[in-house]
Amino acid sequence: MSHLLVTRTPWAILRISAALLAALALVGCSSLSGKGYLSTENSQPLQLSDAVVLKQGHMRLQFAPDPWLLGRLKLHNATADFSTWVSAGDYAGNSFFIDSTDSGLAYDIQARWREVQAETSERNGQESCTTSGFCSKTVKRLDCGRKSYREGSEAYGKHEDDDSCEEDSALETGNFPDCPGTRTTRQRYQVFKLMVTLDFLDPYAQKAPVAVFDGESQYRERLLETLDEGQCEVR
C-alpha cells in the first residue's frame, strides 16, 4: 500500500498544481484597477508586516470584485508595494474581510464597494453564427473501403460502429445547412465605476480604523442587451 501511495503522489501533486496554476491564470481576468488616498491614524506609517510599511498619501489600487477562486488586493505607489491574496470564501456581497490571523498581517482588512453608474452607450459589433448556404467547411466522413459516408447522413449512422470503417475529416465545398457566418449586432452597454473603501482594523481593539483607503476604479462597461441582430451571412 505504501508503494502505491508513493507511486501516485507525484501525479496527484501535478494535477493539483495544474489546477492551481489554471485558477491563478484566471485571477487577473476580472480584476479592476483604480486609485485613491490612504489616510492613517495621526498621519503615522502603517506597519502591515515586517517587510511592508504604507505611508499616508495617494496610492494605486487593484482588486477583484468577483473572483472565481482567488482574488488579489494590491496597493502601491512609488515608495510602497503591498499585495495579498483573497479567497472567494472571504467575500460577502460587495465586500470581503481579510482576517489577520489567516493573512499574517498586523491588521484585519475590511473592504467595501458600491457601483456608480454613468451613461449608457450603444455600438455596432459582429458575432459568429451559422446559416444554410454554399461554403467550404471541414466535415467528418466514414471511409468504408469503396464507399464513404458524410456525418449526419443515415448511412453514416448505420456504419458508425463497423470495424471495417475508419473515421476521417476533409475540407469540402458545397451546400450545407450550417455554414459558418457572421452578423452585425447593435448592443447597449452600461458604463460604471466602483467606489472602494478599505478599513485597516486593529484585531485586538474595538475602535475606529487605524487607516482608511478611499478610492475608485477606472470606468468599465457591462453588456445590458442586444438591440438588433442582422441577417447571418456566410463567411
C-alpha positions in Angstrom: 0.0 0.0 0.0 2.8 2.4 0.8 4.4 1.7 -2.5 1.2 2.6 -4.3 1.0 5.9 -2.4 4.5 6.9 -3.3 3.9 6.0 -7.0 0.7 8.1 -7.3 1.7 11.1 -5.2 3.7 12.9 -7.9 0.8 12.7 -10.3 -1.6 13.9 -7.6 0.7 16.9 -7.0 0.9 17.6 -10.7 -2.8 17.6 -11.0 -3.3 19.9 -8.0 -0.5 22.2 -9.3 -2.1 22.3 -12.8 -5.5 23.2 -11.3 -4.0 25.9 -9.1 -2.0 27.4 -11.9 -5.1 27.5 -14.1 -7.0 29.2 -11.3 -4.3 31.8 -10.8 -4.2 32.5 -14.5 -7.8 33.5 -14.3 -7.3 35.8 -11.3 -6.4 38.8 -13.4 -9.3 38.4 -15.8 -11.9 40.1 -13.5 -9.6 42.5 -11.6 -10.2 46.2 -11.6 -7.6 49.0 -11.4 -8.1 52.4 -9.8 -6.6 55.0 -7.5 -7.3 56.7 -4.2 -5.9 58.1 -0.9 -4.7 56.3 2.2 -5.3 58.1 5.4 -3.5 56.8 8.5 -4.0 57.4 12.2 -2.2 60.6 13.2 -0.6 60.5 9.7 1.8 57.8 11.0 3.2 55.0 8.8 1.1 51.8 8.7 3.2 48.8 9.6 1.4 45.9 7.9 4.2 43.4 8.3 8.0 43.3 8.9 8.5 44.0 5.2 5.6 46.2 4.3 5.0 49.8 5.5 2.4 52.1 3.9 2.6 55.8 4.3 -0.3 58.3 4.1 -0.8 59.5 0.6 -2.0 58.7 -2.9 -1.9 55.1 -4.0 -2.9 52.9 -6.9 -5.4 50.1 -6.3 -6.0 46.7 -7.9 -8.6 44.2 -6.7 -11.1 41.6 -8.0 -14.7 42.3 -7.1 -16.0 38.8 -8.1 -13.2 36.2 -8.2 -13.8 32.6 -9.2 -11.3 31.1 -6.7 -8.8 33.7 -5.7 -8.6 37.5 -5.9 -5.7 39.8 -5.3 -5.7 43.1 -3.4 -2.9 45.4 -4.2 -2.0 48.9 -3.1 1.1 50.5 -4.4 2.9 53.8 -5.3 6.5 54.9 -5.9 7.6 54.0 -2.3 5.5 51.0 -1.3 4.0 47.9 -2.8 1.5 45.8 -0.8 -0.2 42.7 -2.3 -2.2 39.9 -0.7 -4.4 37.1 -1.9 -8.1 37.0 -1.0 -10.0 33.7 -1.2 -13.5 33.6 -2.6 -14.8 32.4 0.8 -13.7 35.8 2.3 -16.3 37.6 0.1 -19.8 38.5 1.1 -21.8 40.6 -1.4 -20.0 43.8 -2.3 -17.3 43.3 0.4 -14.6 41.0 1.7 -12.8 40.6 5.0 -9.2 39.6 5.4 -8.5 38.1 8.9 -5.1 39.0 10.2 -4.9 35.5 11.8 -5.0 34.0 8.3 -3.0 36.6 6.4 -0.2 37.1 8.9 -0.7 40.9 8.7 -0.7 43.2 11.7 -4.3 44.3 10.9 -7.6 43.0 9.6 -8.8 44.5 6.4 -12.4 45.2 5.7 -13.2 46.1 2.0 -16.5 47.5 0.7 -17.5 48.9 -2.6 -20.6 50.3 -4.4 -21.3 50.8 -8.0 -21.8 54.3 -9.5 -23.4 54.2 -12.9 -22.6 56.7 -15.7 -24.1 56.9 -19.1 -25.2 54.0 -21.4 -23.6 53.6 -24.8 -24.6 51.8 -27.9 -22.4 50.5 -30.7 -22.3 48.0 -33.6 -20.4 44.8 -33.4 -20.2 41.4 -35.0 -20.8 37.9 -33.8 -20.5 34.4 -35.1 -23.5 32.4 -36.4 -24.4 29.5 -38.7 -26.7 29.6 -41.7 -27.5 27.5 -44.7 -25.6 28.3 -47.9 -22.6 27.5 -50.1 -19.3 27.3 -48.3 -16.2 25.3 -47.5 -16.0 23.5 -44.2 -14.4 20.5 -42.6 -16.7 17.5 -42.4 -16.3 14.1 -40.8 -16.6 11.1 -43.0 -16.6 7.3 -42.6 -14.3 5.6 -45.0 -15.6 2.1 -45.6 -13.4 0.8 -48.4 -15.1 1.6 -51.7 -17.7 3.9 -50.1 -17.6 6.8 -47.8 -20.4 8.5 -45.8 -20.7 12.1 -44.6 -21.5 12.7 -40.9 -25.2 13.4 -40.5 -26.4 11.1 -43.2 -28.4 8.0 -42.5 -25.7 5.7 -43.9 -23.1 7.3 -41.5 -25.2 6.3 -38.5 -25.7 2.7 -39.8 -22.0 2.1 -40.4 -20.5 4.2 -37.5 -19.7 1.0 -35.4 -18.4 -1.1 -38.3 -14.9 -2.4 -37.6 -14.1 -2.1 -41.3 -14.8 1.7 -41.4 -12.4 4.4 -40.3 -13.3 8.0 -39.5 -11.5 10.9 -41.0 -12.2 14.5 -41.9 -11.8 16.6 -45.1 -12.4 20.1 -46.3 -15.4 20.1 -48.6 -17.1 22.8 -50.7 -20.8 22.7 -51.3 -24.2 23.5 -49.9 -24.5 23.0 -46.1 -27.3 23.8 -43.6 -24.7 25.1 -41.1 -22.1 27.2 -42.9 -20.1 29.4 -40.5 -21.1 33.0 -40.8 -21.2 36.4 -39.1 -23.9 39.0 -38.5 -23.9 42.6 -37.3 -25.4 43.5 -33.9 -26.4 46.6 -32.1 -25.7 46.4 -28.4 -26.2 48.6 -25.4 -23.7 48.9 -22.6 -23.8 50.3 -19.1 -20.7 52.4 -18.1 -19.9 52.2 -14.4 -17.1 52.5 -11.8 -16.7 51.2 -8.2 -16.2 53.4 -5.2 -13.9 51.4 -2.9 -13.2 51.7 0.9 -10.6 49.7 2.8 -10.6 49.8 6.6 -7.5 48.6 8.4 -8.7 47.4 11.8 -6.8 46.5 15.0 -7.8 42.9 15.6 -7.4 43.3 19.4 -9.3 46.5 20.0 -12.8 47.7 19.1 -12.1 51.1 17.8 -12.0 53.3 14.7 -9.9 52.0 11.8 -6.1 52.8 12.1 -6.1 53.6 8.4 -8.7 54.1 5.7 -8.2 53.9 1.9 -10.9 55.7 -0.2 -10.7 55.2 -3.9 -12.4 54.5 -7.1 -11.9 52.1 -10.0 -11.4 53.0 -13.6 -14.6 53.2 -15.7 -15.7 49.8 -17.1 -18.7 48.8 -19.2 -21.2 45.9 -18.9 -23.4 44.5 -21.7 -27.0 45.2 -21.0 -28.8 43.9 -24.1 -28.6 43.3 -27.8 -30.9 45.7 -29.5 -30.8 44.3 -33.0 -29.3 41.4 -34.9 -28.7 41.5 -38.6 -29.0 38.5 -41.0 -26.4 35.8 -40.8 -24.2 35.8 -43.8 -21.8 33.1 -44.9 -18.2 34.0 -44.4 
